[in-house]
Amino acid sequence: MLTTAGFHVLLALAGEPAHGYAIMRFVEQVSGGAVKLGPGTLYRTISRLLADGLVEETEEGDPAAPHDARRRYYRLTQAGEAAARAEAELMARMVTAAREAGLVT
């Protein structure tokens, strides 16, 4: 099972490779500002996901973005996609249970 921050990062990378700041912006935007990953949490999480083989660094990036040699881009591995999919399916089951319990409309 992933940590919440781990799932957020994998979700951010599900569409395309991204750098850390783009991941932070995605999470904040998707959560409507309710979740903000600080740099410490973000990069500890990425480090853990790299070690677990769920993400990898890539040379791919946004060709329209200004070049910054320090910017590292990350993408999902096949294992990362499978882990994100499994976590999303678990969350969907939990939301169904919450709806049936009258907690979500």
Jmol script that loads the backbone (N, CA, C; Angstrom):
load data "model"
ATOM      1  N   MET A   1       0.844  -1.175   0.000  1.00  0.00           N
ATOM      2  CA  MET A   1       0.000   0.000   0.000  1.00  0.00           C
ATOM      3  C   MET A   1       0.896   1.248   0.000  1.00  0.00           C
ATOM      4  N   LEU A   2       0.501   2.205  -0.789  1.00  0.00           N
ATOM      5  CA  LEU A   2       1.262   3.442  -0.909  1.00  0.00           C
ATOM      6  C   LEU A   2       0.907   4.421   0.199  1.00  0.00           C
ATOM      7  N   THR A   3       1.827   5.314   0.483  1.00  0.00           N
ATOM      8  CA  THR A   3       1.485   6.441   1.341  1.00  0.00           C
ATOM      9  C   THR A   3       0.605   7.382   0.515  1.00  0.00           C
ATOM     10  N   THR A   4      -0.079   8.275   1.199  1.00  0.00           N
ATOM     11  CA  THR A   4      -0.904   9.256   0.487  1.00  0.00           C
ATOM     12  C   THR A   4      -0.042  10.098  -0.437  1.00  0.00           C
ATOM     13  N   ALA A   5       1.094  10.564   0.062  1.00  0.00           N
ATOM     14  CA  ALA A   5       1.992  11.380  -0.773  1.00  0.00           C
ATOM     15  C   ALA A   5       2.492  10.568  -1.963  1.00  0.00           C
ATOM     16  N   GLY A   6       2.792   9.301  -1.744  1.00  0.00           N
ATOM     17  CA  GLY A   6       3.252   8.437  -2.833  1.00  0.00           C
ATOM     18  C   GLY A   6       2.206   8.312  -3.920  1.00  0.00           C
ATOM     19  N   PHE A   7       0.951   8.124  -3.513  1.00  0.00           N
ATOM     20  CA  PHE A   7      -0.122   8.036  -4.503  1.00  0.00           C
ATOM     21  C   PHE A   7      -0.269   9.345  -5.261  1.00  0.00           C
ATOM     22  N   HIS A   8      -0.194  10.463  -4.563  1.00  0.00           N
ATOM     23  CA  HIS A   8      -0.304  11.764  -5.228  1.00  0.00           C
ATOM     24  C   HIS A   8       0.780  11.925  -6.295  1.00  0.00           C
ATOM     25  N   VAL A   9       2.001  11.542  -5.976  1.00  0.00           N
ATOM     26  CA  VAL A   9       3.104  11.669  -6.937  1.00  0.00           C
ATOM     27  C   VAL A   9       2.860  10.753  -8.137  1.00  0.00           C
ATOM     28  N   LEU A  10       2.472   9.499  -7.881  1.00  0.00           N
ATOM     29  CA  LEU A  10       2.222   8.581  -8.991  1.00  0.00           C
ATOM     30  C   LEU A  10       1.077   9.088  -9.860  1.00  0.00           C
ATOM     31  N   LEU A  11       0.045   9.621  -9.247  1.00  0.00           N
ATOM     32  CA  LEU A  11      -1.072  10.174  -9.999  1.00  0.00           C
ATOM     33  C   LEU A  11      -0.617  11.342 -10.875  1.00  0.00           C
ATOM     34  N   ALA A  12       0.228  12.189 -10.323  1.00  0.00           N
ATOM     35  CA  ALA A  12       0.743  13.331 -11.088  1.00  0.00           C
ATOM     36  C   ALA A  12       1.552  12.872 -12.296  1.00  0.00           C
ATOM     37  N   LEU A  13       2.217  11.728 -12.168  1.00  0.00           N
ATOM     38  CA  LEU A  13       3.066  11.227 -13.249  1.00  0.00           C
ATOM     39  C   LEU A  13       2.330  10.302 -14.206  1.00  0.00           C
ATOM     40  N   ALA A  14       1.075   9.988 -13.912  1.00  0.00           N
ATOM     41  CA  ALA A  14       0.325   9.051 -14.744  1.00  0.00           C
ATOM     42  C   ALA A  14       0.112   9.581 -16.157  1.00  0.00           C
ATOM     43  N   GLY A  15      -0.004  10.882 -16.306  1.00  0.00           N
ATOM     44  CA  GLY A  15      -0.254  11.453 -17.625  1.00  0.00           C
ATOM     45  C   GLY A  15       0.998  11.620 -18.462  1.00  0.00           C
ATOM     46  N   GLU A  16       2.067  12.093 -17.824  1.00  0.00           N
ATOM     47  CA  GLU A  16       3.304  12.362 -18.552  1.00  0.00           C
ATOM     48  C   GLU A  16       4.429  12.614 -17.555  1.00  0.00           C
ATOM     49  N   PRO A  17       5.675  12.526 -18.007  1.00  0.00           N
ATOM     50  CA  PRO A  17       6.789  12.842 -17.116  1.00  0.00           C
ATOM     51  C   PRO A  17       6.673  14.276 -16.602  1.00  0.00           C
ATOM     52  N   ALA A  18       7.182  14.504 -15.406  1.00  0.00           N
ATOM     53  CA  ALA A  18       7.107  15.834 -14.816  1.00  0.00           C
ATOM     54  C   ALA A  18       8.280  16.046 -13.869  1.00  0.00           C
ATOM     55  N   HIS A  19       8.570  17.305 -13.594  1.00  0.00           N
ATOM     56  CA  HIS A  19       9.594  17.657 -12.613  1.00  0.00           C
ATOM     57  C   HIS A  19       8.904  17.946 -11.289  1.00  0.00           C
ATOM     58  N   GLY A  20       9.686  18.099 -10.234  1.00  0.00           N
ATOM     59  CA  GLY A  20       9.142  18.247  -8.893  1.00  0.00           C
ATOM     60  C   GLY A  20       8.148  19.372  -8.729  1.00  0.00           C
ATOM     61  N   TYR A  21       8.453  20.544  -9.245  1.00  0.00           N
ATOM     62  CA  TYR A  21       7.555  21.672  -9.070  1.00  0.00           C
ATOM     63  C   TYR A  21       6.218  21.411  -9.770  1.00  0.00           C
ATOM     64  N   ALA A  22       6.260  20.795 -10.952  1.00  0.00           N
ATOM     65  CA  ALA A  22       5.031  20.476 -11.675  1.00  0.00           C
ATOM     66  C   ALA A  22       4.202  19.465 -10.894  1.00  0.00           C
ATOM     67  N   ILE A  23       4.858  18.520 -10.236  1.00  0.00           N
ATOM     68  CA  ILE A  23       4.152  17.539  -9.405  1.00  0.00           C
ATOM     69  C   ILE A  23       3.460  18.258  -8.252  1.00  0.00           C
ATOM     70  N   MET A  24       4.177  19.171  -7.580  1.00  0.00           N
ATOM     71  CA  MET A  24       3.580  19.927  -6.467  1.00  0.00           C
ATOM     72  C   MET A  24       2.363  20.724  -6.941  1.00  0.00           C
ATOM     73  N   ARG A  25       2.480  21.383  -8.076  1.00  0.00           N
ATOM     74  CA  ARG A  25       1.361  22.175  -8.618  1.00  0.00           C
ATOM     75  C   ARG A  25       0.173  21.293  -8.963  1.00  0.00           C
ATOM     76  N   PHE A  26       0.429  20.130  -9.574  1.00  0.00           N
ATOM     77  CA  PHE A  26      -0.638  19.203  -9.945  1.00  0.00           C
ATOM     78  C   PHE A  26      -1.427  18.771  -8.707  1.00  0.00           C
ATOM     79  N   VAL A  27      -0.712  18.360  -7.670  1.00  0.00           N
ATOM     80  CA  VAL A  27      -1.365  17.886  -6.449  1.00  0.00           C
ATOM     81  C   VAL A  27      -2.202  18.992  -5.823  1.00  0.00           C
ATOM     82  N   GLU A  28      -1.660  20.185  -5.757  1.00  0.00           N
ATOM     83  CA  GLU A  28      -2.404  21.299  -5.182  1.00  0.00           C
ATOM     84  C   GLU A  28      -3.646  21.610  -6.015  1.00  0.00           C
ATOM     85  N   GLN A  29      -3.503  21.602  -7.333  1.00  0.00           N
ATOM     86  CA  GLN A  29      -4.624  21.921  -8.209  1.00  0.00           C
ATOM     87  C   GLN A  29      -5.709  20.845  -8.133  1.00  0.00           C
ATOM     88  N   VAL A  30      -5.328  19.584  -8.235  1.00  0.00           N
ATOM     89  CA  VAL A  30      -6.310  18.493  -8.221  1.00  0.00           C
ATOM     90  C   VAL A  30      -7.049  18.430  -6.885  1.00  0.00           C
ATOM     91  N   SER A  31      -6.366  18.746  -5.807  1.00  0.00           N
ATOM     92  CA  SER A  31      -6.991  18.689  -4.480  1.00  0.00           C
ATOM     93  C   SER A  31      -7.728  19.972  -4.133  1.00  0.00           C
ATOM     94  N   GLY A  32      -7.766  20.919  -5.037  1.00  0.00           N
ATOM     95  CA  GLY A  32      -8.416  22.192  -4.752  1.00  0.00           C
ATOM     96  C   GLY A  32      -7.724  22.960  -3.643  1.00  0.00           C
ATOM     97  N   GLY A  33      -6.424  22.747  -3.515  1.00  0.00           N
ATOM     98  CA  GLY A  33      -5.640  23.451  -2.502  1.00  0.00           C
ATOM     99  C   GLY A  33      -5.630  22.775  -1.140  1.00  0.00           C
ATOM    100  N   ALA A  34      -6.365  21.675  -1.001  1.00  0.00           N
ATOM    101  CA  ALA A  34      -6.431  20.984   0.292  1.00  0.00           C
ATOM    102  C   ALA A  34      -5.128  20.249   0.624  1.00  0.00           C
ATOM    103  N   VAL A  35      -4.394  19.842  -0.413  1.00  0.00           N
ATOM    104  CA  VAL A  35      -3.140  19.111  -0.209  1.00  0.00           C
ATOM    105  C   VAL A  35      -2.014  19.908  -0.842  1.00  0.00           C
ATOM    106  N   LYS A  36      -1.000  20.178  -0.061  1.00  0.00           N
ATOM    107  CA  LYS A  36       0.192  20.867  -0.548  1.00  0.00           C
ATOM    108  C   LYS A  36       1.398  20.037  -0.132  1.00  0.00           C
ATOM    109  N   LEU A  37       2.096  19.502  -1.111  1.00  0.00           N
ATOM    110  CA  LEU A  37       3.314  18.743  -0.831  1.00  0.00           C
ATOM    111  C   LEU A  37       4.470  19.729  -0.742  1.00  0.00           C
ATOM    112  N   GLY A  38       5.065  19.833   0.415  1.00  0.00           N
ATOM    113  CA  GLY A  38       6.246  20.666   0.559  1.00  0.00           C
ATOM    114  C   GLY A  38       7.436  19.985  -0.084  1.00  0.00           C
ATOM    115  N   PRO A  39       8.500  20.730  -0.343  1.00  0.00           N
ATOM    116  CA  PRO A  39       9.676  20.154  -0.993  1.00  0.00           C
ATOM    117  C   PRO A  39      10.267  18.962  -0.243  1.00  0.00           C
ATOM    118  N   GLY A  40      10.319  19.037   1.084  1.00  0.00           N
ATOM    119  CA  GLY A  40      10.879  17.925   1.860  1.00  0.00           C
ATOM    120  C   GLY A  40      10.077  16.658   1.673  1.00  0.00           C
ATOM    121  N   THR A  41       8.765  16.769   1.817  1.00  0.00           N
ATOM    122  CA  THR A  41       7.887  15.609   1.642  1.00  0.00           C
ATOM    123  C   THR A  41       7.967  15.095   0.218  1.00  0.00           C
ATOM    124  N   LEU A  42       7.917  16.006  -0.744  1.00  0.00           N
ATOM    125  CA  LEU A  42       7.947  15.609  -2.148  1.00  0.00           C
ATOM    126  C   LEU A  42       9.215  14.830  -2.479  1.00  0.00           C
ATOM    127  N   TYR A  43      10.371  15.375  -2.134  1.00  0.00           N
ATOM    128  CA  TYR A  43      11.612  14.727  -2.557  1.00  0.00           C
ATOM    129  C   TYR A  43      11.944  13.483  -1.736  1.00  0.00           C
ATOM    130  N   ARG A  44      11.494  13.406  -0.490  1.00  0.00           N
ATOM    131  CA  ARG A  44      11.613  12.144   0.260  1.00  0.00           C
ATOM    132  C   ARG A  44      10.726  11.079  -0.381  1.00  0.00           C
ATOM    133  N   THR A  45       9.540  11.480  -0.780  1.00  0.00           N
ATOM    134  CA  THR A  45       8.616  10.549  -1.424  1.00  0.00           C
ATOM    135  C   THR A  45       9.170  10.071  -2.756  1.00  0.00           C
ATOM    136  N   ILE A  46       9.665  10.992  -3.570  1.00  0.00           N
ATOM    137  CA  ILE A  46      10.250  10.603  -4.857  1.00  0.00           C
ATOM    138  C   ILE A  46      11.424   9.660  -4.633  1.00  0.00           C
ATOM    139  N   SER A  47      12.253   9.949  -3.660  1.00  0.00           N
ATOM    140  CA  SER A  47      13.401   9.094  -3.357  1.00  0.00           C
ATOM    141  C   SER A  47      12.942   7.678  -3.009  1.00  0.00           C
ATOM    142  N   ARG A  48      11.892   7.584  -2.212  1.00  0.00           N
ATOM    143  CA  ARG A  48      11.357   6.271  -1.827  1.00  0.00           C
ATOM    144  C   ARG A  48      10.768   5.559  -3.052  1.00  0.00           C
ATOM    145  N   LEU A  49      10.047   6.299  -3.887  1.00  0.00           N
ATOM    146  CA  LEU A  49       9.455   5.700  -5.090  1.00  0.00           C
ATOM    147  C   LEU A  49      10.536   5.247  -6.075  1.00  0.00           C
ATOM    148  N   LEU A  50      11.630   6.011  -6.169  1.00  0.00           N
ATOM    149  CA  LEU A  50      12.763   5.593  -7.001  1.00  0.00           C
ATOM    150  C   LEU A  50      13.366   4.299  -6.476  1.00  0.00           C
ATOM    151  N   ALA A  51      13.587   4.242  -5.162  1.00  0.00           N
ATOM    152  CA  ALA A  51      14.179   3.051  -4.542  1.00  0.00           C
ATOM    153  C   ALA A  51      13.287   1.824  -4.704  1.00  0.00           C
ATOM    154  N   ASP A  52      11.978   2.042  -4.692  1.00  0.00           N
ATOM    155  CA  ASP A  52      11.024   0.938  -4.840  1.00  0.00           C
ATOM    156  C   ASP A  52      10.774   0.561  -6.297  1.00  0.00           C
ATOM    157  N   GLY A  53      11.383   1.299  -7.227  1.00  0.00           N
ATOM    158  CA  GLY A  53      11.227   0.994  -8.647  1.00  0.00           C
ATOM    159  C   GLY A  53       9.888   1.414  -9.232  1.00  0.00           C
ATOM    160  N   LEU A  54       9.208   2.346  -8.576  1.00  0.00           N
ATOM    161  CA  LEU A  54       7.897   2.788  -9.058  1.00  0.00           C
ATOM    162  C   LEU A  54       7.983   4.003  -9.980  1.00  0.00           C
ATOM    163  N   VAL A  55       9.062   4.772  -9.856  1.00  0.00           N
ATOM    164  CA  VAL A  55       9.340   5.871 -10.781  1.00  0.00           C
ATOM    165  C   VAL A  55      10.804   5.798 -11.168  1.00  0.00           C
ATOM    166  N   GLU A  56      11.123   6.491 -12.241  1.00  0.00           N
ATOM    167  CA  GLU A  56      12.519   6.572 -12.685  1.00  0.00           C
ATOM    168  C   GLU A  56      12.761   7.953 -13.250  1.00  0.00           C
ATOM    169  N   GLU A  57      14.023   8.373 -13.207  1.00  0.00           N
ATOM    170  CA  GLU A  57      14.383   9.644 -13.837  1.00  0.00           C
ATOM    171  C   GLU A  57      14.388   9.436 -15.341  1.00  0.00           C
ATOM    172  N   THR A  58      14.075  10.502 -16.066  1.00  0.00           N
ATOM    173  CA  THR A  58      14.035  10.428 -17.520  1.00  0.00           C
ATOM    174  C   THR A  58      14.619  11.695 -18.118  1.00  0.00           C
ATOM    175  N   GLU A  59      15.071  11.588 -19.321  1.00  0.00           N
ATOM    176  CA  GLU A  59      15.564  12.756 -20.054  1.00  0.00           C
ATOM    177  C   GLU A  59      14.400  13.493 -20.708  1.00  0.00           C
ATOM    178  N   GLU A  60      13.230  12.828 -20.761  1.00  0.00           N
ATOM    179  CA  GLU A  60      12.051  13.449 -21.349  1.00  0.00           C
ATOM    180  C   GLU A  60      11.634  14.637 -20.506  1.00  0.00           C
ATOM    181  N   GLY A  61      11.049  15.600 -21.137  1.00  0.00           N
ATOM    182  CA  GLY A  61      10.561  16.766 -20.424  1.00  0.00           C
ATOM    183  C   GLY A  61       9.689  17.589 -21.332  1.00  0.00           C
ATOM    184  N   ASP A  62       9.373  18.756 -20.901  1.00  0.00           N
ATOM    185  CA  ASP A  62       8.547  19.661 -21.685  1.00  0.00           C
ATOM    186  C   ASP A  62       9.461  20.477 -22.582  1.00  0.00           C
ATOM    187  N   PRO A  63       9.422  20.215 -23.892  1.00  0.00           N
ATOM    188  CA  PRO A  63      10.320  20.957 -24.788  1.00  0.00           C
ATOM    189  C   PRO A  63      10.023  22.455 -24.826  1.00  0.00           C
ATOM    190  N   ALA A  64       8.824  22.859 -24.429  1.00  0.00           N
ATOM    191  CA  ALA A  64       8.468  24.281 -24.447  1.00  0.00           C
ATOM    192  C   ALA A  64       8.946  25.005 -23.187  1.00  0.00           C
ATOM    193  N   ALA A  65       9.307  24.237 -22.153  1.00  0.00           N
ATOM    194  CA  ALA A  65       9.743  24.846 -20.898  1.00  0.00           C
ATOM    195  C   ALA A  65      11.156  25.394 -21.036  1.00  0.00           C
ATOM    196  N   PRO A  66      11.464  26.468 -20.320  1.00  0.00           N
ATOM    197  CA  PRO A  66      12.835  26.975 -20.347  1.00  0.00           C
ATOM    198  C   PRO A  66      13.796  25.926 -19.792  1.00  0.00           C
ATOM    199  N   HIS A  67      14.957  25.841 -20.365  1.00  0.00           N
ATOM    200  CA  HIS A  67      15.935  24.837 -19.933  1.00  0.00           C
ATOM    201  C   HIS A  67      16.497  25.191 -18.553  1.00  0.00           C
ATOM    202  N   ASP A  68      16.544  24.191 -17.712  1.00  0.00           N
ATOM    203  CA  ASP A  68      17.140  24.338 -16.391  1.00  0.00           C
ATOM    204  C   ASP A  68      17.861  23.030 -16.097  1.00  0.00           C
ATOM    205  N   ALA A  69      19.187  23.066 -16.094  1.00  0.00           N
ATOM    206  CA  ALA A  69      19.985  21.852 -15.931  1.00  0.00           C
ATOM    207  C   ALA A  69      19.727  21.158 -14.603  1.00  0.00           C
ATOM    208  N   ARG A  70      19.247  21.897 -13.602  1.00  0.00           N
ATOM    209  CA  ARG A  70      18.998  21.298 -12.296  1.00  0.00           C
ATOM    210  C   ARG A  70      17.677  20.541 -12.252  1.00  0.00           C
ATOM    211  N   ARG A  71      16.798  20.807 -13.183  1.00  0.00           N
ATOM    212  CA  ARG A  71      15.460  20.226 -13.181  1.00  0.00           C
ATOM    213  C   ARG A  71      15.531  18.756 -13.585  1.00  0.00           C
ATOM    214  N   ARG A  72      15.019  17.897 -12.705  1.00  0.00           N
ATOM    215  CA  ARG A  72      14.978  16.463 -12.994  1.00  0.00           C
ATOM    216  C   ARG A  72      13.545  16.061 -13.284  1.00  0.00           C
ATOM    217  N   TYR A  73      13.383  15.269 -14.316  1.00  0.00           N
ATOM    218  CA  TYR A  73      12.064  14.781 -14.698  1.00  0.00           C
ATOM    219  C   TYR A  73      11.927  13.323 -14.283  1.00  0.00           C
ATOM    220  N   TYR A  74      10.710  12.957 -13.904  1.00  0.00           N
ATOM    221  CA  TYR A  74      10.414  11.607 -13.448  1.00  0.00           C
ATOM    222  C   TYR A  74       9.246  11.057 -14.239  1.00  0.00           C
ATOM    223  N   ARG A  75       9.215   9.734 -14.388  1.00  0.00           N
ATOM    224  CA  ARG A  75       8.084   9.077 -15.042  1.00  0.00           C
ATOM    225  C   ARG A  75       7.783   7.784 -14.302  1.00  0.00           C
ATOM    226  N   LEU A  76       6.566   7.291 -14.520  1.00  0.00           N
ATOM    227  CA  LEU A  76       6.168   6.022 -13.923  1.00  0.00           C
ATOM    228  C   LEU A  76       6.888   4.872 -14.603  1.00  0.00           C
ATOM    229  N   THR A  77       7.191   3.852 -13.840  1.00  0.00           N
ATOM    230  CA  THR A  77       7.617   2.581 -14.416  1.00  0.00           C
ATOM    231  C   THR A  77       6.361   1.737 -14.567  1.00  0.00           C
ATOM    232  N   GLN A  78       6.476   0.562 -15.160  1.00  0.00           N
ATOM    233  CA  GLN A  78       5.321  -0.333 -15.253  1.00  0.00           C
ATOM    234  C   GLN A  78       4.836  -0.709 -13.858  1.00  0.00           C
ATOM    235  N   ALA A  79       5.781  -0.940 -12.950  1.00  0.00           N
ATOM    236  CA  ALA A  79       5.405  -1.273 -11.571  1.00  0.00           C
ATOM    237  C   ALA A  79       4.696  -0.093 -10.908  1.00  0.00           C
ATOM    238  N   GLY A  80       5.141   1.118 -11.208  1.00  0.00           N
ATOM    239  CA  GLY A  80       4.502   2.316 -10.656  1.00  0.00           C
ATOM    240  C   GLY A  80       3.091   2.483 -11.173  1.00  0.00           C
ATOM    241  N   GLU A  81       2.886   2.215 -12.450  1.00  0.00           N
ATOM    242  CA  GLU A  81       1.541   2.304 -13.014  1.00  0.00           C
ATOM    243  C   GLU A  81       0.631   1.264 -12.365  1.00  0.00           C
ATOM    244  N   ALA A  82       1.137   0.051 -12.180  1.00  0.00           N
ATOM    245  CA  ALA A  82       0.338  -1.005 -11.542  1.00  0.00           C
ATOM    246  C   ALA A  82      -0.004  -0.634 -10.102  1.00  0.00           C
ATOM    247  N   ALA A  83       0.961  -0.061  -9.378  1.00  0.00           N
ATOM    248  CA  ALA A  83       0.721   0.337  -7.990  1.00  0.00           C
ATOM    249  C   ALA A  83      -0.300   1.464  -7.918  1.00  0.00           C
ATOM    250  N   ALA A  84      -0.195   2.436  -8.818  1.00  0.00           N
ATOM    251  CA  ALA A  84      -1.151   3.548  -8.834  1.00  0.00           C
ATOM    252  C   ALA A  84      -2.545   3.050  -9.181  1.00  0.00           C
ATOM    253  N   ARG A  85      -2.631   2.140 -10.137  1.00  0.00           N
ATOM    254  CA  ARG A  85      -3.925   1.582 -10.535  1.00  0.00           C
ATOM    255  C   ARG A  85      -4.556   0.819  -9.369  1.00  0.00           C
ATOM    256  N   ALA A  86      -3.772   0.003  -8.676  1.00  0.00           N
ATOM    257  CA  ALA A  86      -4.289  -0.769  -7.543  1.00  0.00           C
ATOM    258  C   ALA A  86      -4.769   0.159  -6.426  1.00  0.00           C
ATOM    259  N   GLU A  87      -4.019   1.211  -6.161  1.00  0.00           N
ATOM    260  CA  GLU A  87      -4.404   2.172  -5.115  1.00  0.00           C
ATOM    261  C   GLU A  87      -5.673   2.923  -5.511  1.00  0.00           C
ATOM    262  N   ALA A  88      -5.785   3.303  -6.777  1.00  0.00           N
ATOM    263  CA  ALA A  88      -6.984   4.001  -7.252  1.00  0.00           C
ATOM    264  C   ALA A  88      -8.210   3.096  -7.146  1.00  0.00           C
ATOM    265  N   GLU A  89      -8.044   1.827  -7.465  1.00  0.00           N
ATOM    266  CA  GLU A  89      -9.160   0.879  -7.352  1.00  0.00           C
ATOM    267  C   GLU A  89      -9.571   0.703  -5.891  1.00  0.00           C
ATOM    268  N   LEU A  90      -8.614   0.645  -4.988  1.00  0.00           N
ATOM    269  CA  LEU A  90      -8.922   0.566  -3.560  1.00  0.00           C
ATOM    270  C   LEU A  90      -9.684   1.813  -3.113  1.00  0.00           C
ATOM    271  N   MET A  91      -9.220   2.981  -3.536  1.00  0.00           N
ATOM    272  CA  MET A  91      -9.896   4.227  -3.167  1.00  0.00           C
ATOM    273  C   MET A  91     -11.323   4.258  -3.717  1.00  0.00           C
ATOM    274  N   ALA A  92     -11.512   3.756  -4.932  1.00  0.00           N
ATOM    275  CA  ALA A  92     -12.854   3.731  -5.519  1.00  0.00           C
ATOM    276  C   ALA A  92     -13.781   2.849  -4.679  1.00  0.00           C
ATOM    277  N   ARG A  93     -13.271   1.717  -4.210  1.00  0.00           N
ATOM    278  CA  ARG A  93     -14.085   0.852  -3.340  1.00  0.00           C
ATOM    279  C   ARG A  93     -14.403   1.542  -2.023  1.00  0.00           C
ATOM    280  N   MET A  94     -13.446   2.291  -1.488  1.00  0.00           N
ATOM    281  CA  MET A  94     -13.666   3.009  -0.228  1.00  0.00           C
ATOM    282  C   MET A  94     -14.705   4.118  -0.405  1.00  0.00           C
ATOM    283  N   VAL A  95     -14.666   4.808  -1.533  1.00  0.00           N
ATOM    284  CA  VAL A  95     -15.649   5.861  -1.799  1.00  0.00           C
ATOM    285  C   VAL A  95     -17.040   5.243  -1.938  1.00  0.00           C
ATOM    286  N   THR A  96     -17.127   4.091  -2.591  1.00  0.00           N
ATOM    287  CA  THR A  96     -18.415   3.398  -2.704  1.00  0.00           C
ATOM    288  C   THR A  96     -18.948   3.052  -1.320  1.00  0.00           C
ATOM    289  N   ALA A  97     -18.089   2.552  -0.446  1.00  0.00           N
ATOM    290  CA  ALA A  97     -18.508   2.221   0.922  1.00  0.00           C
ATOM    291  C   ALA A  97     -18.935   3.472   1.677  1.00  0.00           C
ATOM    292  N   ALA A  98     -18.217   4.566   1.506  1.00  0.00           N
ATOM    293  CA  ALA A  98     -18.573   5.827   2.169  1.00  0.00           C
ATOM    294  C   ALA A  98     -19.912   6.334   1.656  1.00  0.00           C
ATOM    295  N   ARG A  99     -20.154   6.188   0.364  1.00  0.00           N
ATOM    296  CA  ARG A  99     -21.427   6.619  -0.217  1.00  0.00           C
ATOM    297  C   ARG A  99     -22.571   5.774   0.358  1.00  0.00           C
ATOM    298  N   GLU A 100     -22.350   4.466   0.423  1.00  0.00           N
ATOM    299  CA  GLU A 100     -23.381   3.569   0.966  1.00  0.00           C
ATOM    300  C   GLU A 100     -23.654   3.843   2.439  1.00  0.00           C
ATOM    301  N   ALA A 101     -22.653   4.350   3.156  1.00  0.00           N
ATOM    302  CA  ALA A 101     -22.819   4.685   4.574  1.00  0.00           C
ATOM    303  C   ALA A 101     -23.405   6.084   4.757  1.00  0.00           C
ATOM    304  N   GLY A 102     -23.640   6.783   3.653  1.00  0.00           N
ATOM    305  CA  GLY A 102     -24.232   8.111   3.733  1.00  0.00           C
ATOM    306  C   GLY A 102     -23.237   9.224   4.034  1.00  0.00           C
ATOM    307  N   LEU A 103     -21.956   8.939   3.880  1.00  0.00           N
ATOM    308  CA  LEU A 103     -20.929   9.947   4.166  1.00  0.00           C
ATOM    309  C   LEU A 103     -20.602  10.822   2.963  1.00  0.00           C
ATOM    310  N   VAL A 104     -20.915  10.336   1.774  1.00  0.00           N
ATOM    311  CA  VAL A 104     -20.626  11.067   0.550  1.00  0.00           C
ATOM    312  C   VAL A 104     -21.905  11.082  -0.280  1.00  0.00           C
ATOM    313  N   THR A 105     -22.210  12.226  -0.843  1.00  0.00           N
ATOM    314  CA  THR A 105     -23.422  12.316  -1.680  1.00  0.00           C
ATOM    315  C   THR A 105     -23.088  12.133  -3.124  1.00  0.00           C
TER     316      THR A 105
END
end "model"
wireframe off; spacefill off
backbone 0.3
color backbone group
